Amino acid sequence: MEQPIISGNQFIYLAIIICGALLIGWIWFFYVLKKNNESVRDMLVGSSFLQIFTIVLVVGATGILGITGILKGELVSTLLGSIVGYVLGTSRRQDKQP
């Protein structure tokens, strides 16, 4: 088994930093919605928010698992390539709709 790139303590610090960044991102998101007088429900239901959120979550988890050595490089590149293909394929379909 390969040696992880980061140790257990470094992983905990990385997880704390990522959680803090996500919290700041959510606070900023709701601040912008309130400032623009937009409804949270309209934003979450009417757009591709769920797709974007899922992609960001999967990319982040894949990155963390790759950095820690849990996933091998080939698997990380396969997952990220699949996500890129999905995003590009989805954007093409949305461009063709009237």
Residue pairs with C-beta under 8 A, 6 or more apart in sequence:
2 69
2 72
3 69
4 11
4 67
4 68
4 69
4 70
5 67
5 68
5 69
6 14
6 67
6 68
11 64
11 68
14 64
14 67
15 64
18 60
18 64
30 40
33 39
33 40
33 43
43 49
44 50
48 90
48 94
51 90
55 83
55 86
55 87
58 79
58 83
59 80
59 83
62 71
62 76
62 79
62 80
62 83
63 76
65 71
65 76
66 73
66 75
66 76
71 79
